Each structure stands twice: as structure tokens, then as C-alpha cells.
Amino acid sequence: MWHLLFAPKNWTKLGAFVGWAAILIVYNRYALAHELTPLEMLRMFLGVMQQPISGPLIFMLFYIFQPLIFFPSWLLTVSSGYLYGVLLGTLYTVVASNLSSAVAYMVGRYFYVEMPGSARTQGTLQYYVHQMQANSFATVLVMRFLFLPYDVVSYVGGFLRIRFWPFMLATFLGSIPGTVAFVLFGSSIVGDFRGEKMALNPWVLGMSASIFLVSLLLWLYFRKRMIG
């Protein structure tokens, strides 16, 4: 396997991967040195993202490219509800998260390295790999309903080179319940997100929990009907 990774035809990919890893290391070392958790970093940019016109654009651009630094996408989704309300927060997040998924998919696809049959995984992992390749739409759909790590699913989908448009359609449909649930949770936050005087609106929070449950029920239904 290693001789395939270091083959001359893969040197460009290897160089890109090393550069990407270096950026991640620098980013994480800086965050650790300054004690910047993802939540603290988000608080730093809240004022910028609240601007009338530039704010939503900055939010969506950050969301689109956050897979490159593995920033928690769920935290951005929650913040969209707090910043923009349910309707606009959902709209901005649906657009940005699908473009973000496409970015991660393309990155995963770029780093694809073909392995011989003997180097492929076996057992349970191979079963799910086969499912994504043979029935990509259904498999990605149930993964989105189950709230599996958003960017990881996108990277894996690209790396396995499953068909792009079924992947994107399944991502769009499967992410809607989760997006609405997290946006509702964000909109239920009352008070200063940057401070400590915060509370949760119980009614909106209850709606968020209900939609979260609906997503899990949809996962059970589609898993049984489409994958088995």
C-alpha cells in the first residue's frame, strides 16, 4: 500500500496533503497557545457576522470552507439560528452546508488513491464501503438523518468516488431535519451569546428536540426500507 501512496504519479497529491497537514498543525497550535476553543473563536466573529449585508456572506464563506480546518459545522448551524433567526438562518445554512459538503467531497475525491484488491479493507468496514458505492443515495441519506460527522461523510464519499449528484441530493434531503433542529436550538438562545447571561426559550427548544427525533425516525425508516 505504501509504495502506491509514494508512487511518482501521486507526488502532487502527497505534496498537497503535506501542505494541508501543515496548515492544520499551525492552526491548532495557534488555537491551543491562545486557548481559543471553537466556541471562543465563534464569539470573536459574532459582531462581524451580525452586519446587515457582509455578515451573512462572511458566515456562508466560513461555513463553506470550514471542512479544511475541521471547524465544527454544528456550531455554525446553531449560531445561524441565534444570529439570523429560523427562516434566514435555515436558508443561509442550507446553501452554505451543501456547498461545504461539495468542497469536502471534491477534496476527498482529489486524494483518492486506487488500491489493489488485496489492500482493501474487509469485514464490517468493507460492507459499508460497498454500500456507499453500490447504493450511494440511500446510504448517504441515512447517514445524514443519523447526524454522523458531516464533513467526514463528505470526505469519505469523495474518496470512494461515489456519484456526485446522488451524493449531493441525499445530502440536501437528509440534512434538512438536522439543519432545522440545530437552527431552532440556536434561535432558542435568549441573551448575549458572547457573555454569560444566556437562557433558552423552552418552546423553541421543544420544537428543536421534536425535529431531532423526527430525523432519527426517518433514519430508522429509510435504513429498513432502502438498505435493510
CORLIN-V741339 format. One record per pair of residues at least 12 apart in sequence whose C-alpha atoms are under 6 Angstrom apart, sorted by the first residue. I is the first residue (numbers start at 1). J is the second residue. D is the distance in Angstrom with one decimal. If there is no record, write none. Layout:
# CORLIN-V741339
i->I j->J d->D
i->I j->J d->D
This chain:
# CORLIN-V741339
i->43 j->194 d->5.5
i->60 j->96 d->5.1
i->63 j->96 d->5.9
i->64 j->96 d->5.4
i->64 j->99 d->5.7
i->64 j->100 d->3.9
i->77 j->183 d->5.8
i->78 j->182 d->5.1
i->78 j->183 d->5.0
i->78 j->186 d->4.3
i->79 j->186 d->5.6
i->81 j->183 d->4.3
i->81 j->186 d->4.3
i->81 j->187 d->4.4
i->82 j->186 d->4.6
i->82 j->187 d->4.5
i->85 j->187 d->5.6
i->101 j->154 d->5.6
i->104 j->154 d->5.4
i->104 j->155 d->5.1
i->105 j->154 d->4.9
i->105 j->155 d->5.0
i->105 j->158 d->4.2
i->106 j->158 d->5.9
i->108 j->155 d->4.5
i->108 j->158 d->4.4
i->108 j->159 d->4.3
i->109 j->158 d->4.1
i->109 j->159 d->4.5
i->109 j->161 d->5.9
i->112 j->159 d->5.0
i->133 j->162 d->5.5
i->137 j->166 d->5.1
i->137 j->167 d->5.8
i->137 j->170 d->5.4
i->140 j->170 d->5.9
i->141 j->170 d->4.7
i->141 j->174 d->5.0
i->142 j->219 d->5.2
i->144 j->174 d->4.9
i->144 j->175 d->5.5
i->145 j->174 d->5.3
i->145 j->215 d->5.3
i->145 j->219 d->5.1
i->146 j->219 d->5.9
i->177 j->215 d->5.6
i->181 j->208 d->4.4
i->181 j->211 d->5.5
i->181 j->212 d->5.6
i->184 j->208 d->5.3
i->185 j->205 d->5.6
i->185 j->208 d->5.6
i->188 j->200 d->5.2
i->188 j->201 d->4.7
i->188 j->204 d->5.3
i->188 j->205 d->5.8
